[in-house]
Amino acid sequence: MGLCIYYRGQIKDATSLPHLIEEVKDIVNIYRWKYEIDERSFPNNTLDNQENLESIYGISFTPSKCETISLTFLSNGVMVCPTRVLFFGNSKNETERNYIYHLSAKTQFAGMATHAIIINLFRYLSNKYLSDFEMKDESGYWETADENVLRENFKAYDALLDNFTLSLQTFPVKKGETMFSYFERLLKHINKLKKS
């Protein structure tokens, strides 16, 4: 639960990877975010025609109170999530296997300002370095570039989490109760309140 971004795409040109890495590194250093660099350049500065899971190329960074943002690619230039490559890269299940190409990060707890920085960084990088790039931003900021939309959606998600936390505090889980049983009991209680 929490506001997230979902993204996918590929690098435009193999020779631009070192520049992308350096620019991202410079930016994350300004904010003192942690980062990790995988392979810094594609073999022979070219992209493979075939998918190869042996190496990951690019950079990942983690803003405070945020999930990791990966700008990482396979040797064919397609963006992948390194963790999902580990878990699903060799899966025989096609649906699971495709998870490696769908990147996401929960940004809500990092706050509105950090979320906006991340989205604006993606705007810049997608124009300069990426192709076939797609972003789904639950705050609506990617789609609208409107700070009022960003603010309102952050408020809505914060209220949702606050209400959920409050409900757990006022209607607590009983000792030994499963979450399924808890929600079943909670819904019965809510329905009883509606009838009274």
C-alpha positions in Angstrom: 0.0 0.0 0.0 1.3 3.4 -0.9 1.8 5.7 -3.9 4.1 4.1 -6.5 5.5 4.7 -10.0 5.7 2.0 -12.7 8.0 2.3 -15.7 9.6 0.6 -18.6 11.6 1.3 -21.7 15.0 0.9 -23.3 18.2 2.8 -23.9 18.4 4.7 -27.2 22.1 4.1 -27.9 24.6 1.8 -26.3 27.3 4.4 -26.3 25.2 6.8 -24.1 25.2 4.4 -21.1 28.3 5.8 -19.4 26.9 9.4 -19.8 23.5 8.3 -18.3 25.3 6.7 -15.4 27.5 9.8 -14.7 24.6 12.2 -14.9 22.5 10.1 -12.5 25.4 9.7 -10.2 26.0 13.5 -10.1 22.4 14.1 -9.3 22.0 11.5 -6.6 25.2 12.7 -5.0 23.7 16.2 -4.6 20.8 14.6 -2.6 23.1 12.2 -0.8 21.1 9.2 -2.0 22.7 5.8 -2.0 23.5 4.3 -5.4 24.9 1.2 -7.0 26.5 1.0 -10.4 26.4 -2.3 -12.3 28.3 -2.7 -15.6 29.3 0.8 -16.9 29.2 0.0 -20.6 27.8 -2.5 -23.0 30.2 -5.0 -24.7 31.9 -3.3 -27.7 29.5 -0.3 -27.1 26.8 -2.1 -29.0 23.5 -3.7 -28.0 22.9 -7.5 -28.5 20.1 -8.6 -30.7 19.2 -11.3 -28.2 18.3 -11.1 -24.5 21.2 -12.1 -22.2 20.6 -12.3 -18.4 24.3 -12.7 -17.5 25.0 -9.0 -16.8 23.1 -6.0 -15.8 24.2 -2.5 -17.1 23.4 0.8 -15.5 22.7 2.4 -12.1 20.2 2.1 -9.3 19.7 4.6 -6.5 17.7 4.8 -3.3 16.3 8.1 -2.0 15.7 8.3 1.7 12.4 6.5 2.7 11.9 5.3 -0.9 12.2 2.1 -2.7 15.1 1.7 -5.1 14.9 3.3 -8.6 16.6 1.2 -11.2 18.0 2.6 -14.5 19.4 -0.8 -15.5 19.4 -2.7 -18.7 20.1 -6.1 -20.2 22.7 -6.3 -23.0 19.9 -5.8 -25.6 19.2 -2.4 -24.0 15.9 -3.2 -22.5 15.3 -1.9 -19.0 15.0 -4.5 -16.3 14.7 -4.7 -12.5 17.8 -6.5 -11.2 16.0 -8.0 -8.3 13.3 -9.5 -10.5 15.9 -10.8 -12.9 17.3 -12.8 -9.9 13.9 -14.1 -8.9 12.1 -14.6 -12.2 14.8 -14.5 -14.9 15.0 -18.3 -15.3 11.3 -18.9 -14.7 9.5 -21.2 -17.2 6.3 -19.3 -16.5 6.0 -16.6 -19.1 4.0 -14.3 -16.9 6.6 -14.5 -14.1 9.4 -14.1 -16.7 7.9 -10.8 -18.0 8.1 -9.3 -14.5 11.7 -8.5 -15.1 10.7 -5.8 -17.6 8.3 -4.1 -15.3 10.0 -1.7 -12.9 8.3 0.0 -9.9 9.1 1.9 -6.8 7.0 3.1 -3.8 7.8 6.8 -3.4 5.1 7.9 -1.0 7.1 7.8 2.2 9.9 9.8 0.6 7.5 12.7 0.4 6.1 14.9 -2.4 9.4 16.8 -3.0 11.4 13.7 -3.5 8.7 12.2 -5.7 8.7 15.3 -7.9 12.5 15.2 -8.2 12.3 11.5 -9.3 9.6 12.3 -11.9 11.5 15.3 -13.2 14.7 13.2 -13.4 12.8 10.7 -15.5 11.4 13.4 -17.8 15.0 14.6 -18.5 16.5 11.1 -18.9 13.6 9.7 -21.0 14.1 12.6 -23.5 17.8 12.3 -23.6 18.6 8.6 -23.2 15.6 6.4 -23.4 13.2 5.2 -26.1 9.8 3.5 -25.9 9.6 4.8 -22.4 6.4 4.5 -20.4 5.6 5.8 -16.9 2.5 5.3 -14.8 2.6 7.7 -11.8 -0.1 7.1 -9.2 0.3 10.8 -8.2 -0.6 11.9 -11.7 2.4 14.2 -11.8 4.1 12.5 -14.7 1.0 12.7 -16.8 0.0 16.3 -15.9 3.2 18.1 -14.6 0.7 19.8 -12.3 2.0 20.3 -8.7 -1.6 20.7 -7.5 -2.5 17.3 -8.8 0.6 15.9 -7.1 -0.3 17.6 -3.8 -3.9 16.4 -3.9 -3.0 12.8 -4.7 -0.4 12.7 -2.0 -3.0 14.0 0.5 -5.5 11.3 -0.6 -2.9 8.5 -0.2 -1.8 9.9 3.2 -5.4 10.0 4.3 -6.0 6.5 3.1 -3.0 5.2 5.1 -4.0 7.3 8.2 -7.5 5.8 8.1 -6.2 2.3 7.7 -3.8 2.9 10.7 -6.6 4.4 12.7 -8.9 1.4 12.0 -6.1 -1.0 13.1 -5.8 1.0 16.3 -9.5 1.3 17.1 -10.4 -2.2 15.9 -7.2 -4.2 16.6 -6.3 -7.6 15.5 -7.0 -10.3 18.1 -4.2 -12.5 19.3 -3.8 -15.4 17.0 -6.2 -14.0 14.4 -5.2 -14.3 10.7 -5.5 -11.2 8.5 -8.3 -12.9 6.6 -10.2 -13.5 9.8 -9.5 -10.0 10.9 -10.9 -8.4 7.7 -13.9 -10.8 7.8 -14.7 -9.7 11.4 -14.1 -6.0 10.5 -16.4 -6.2 7.5 -19.2 -7.8 9.6 -18.7 -5.0 12.1 -18.9 -2.3 9.4 -22.1 -3.9 7.9 -23.7 -4.1 11.4 -22.9 -0.3 11.9 -24.5 0.5 8.5 -27.7 -1.3 9.5 -28.1 0.5 12.9 
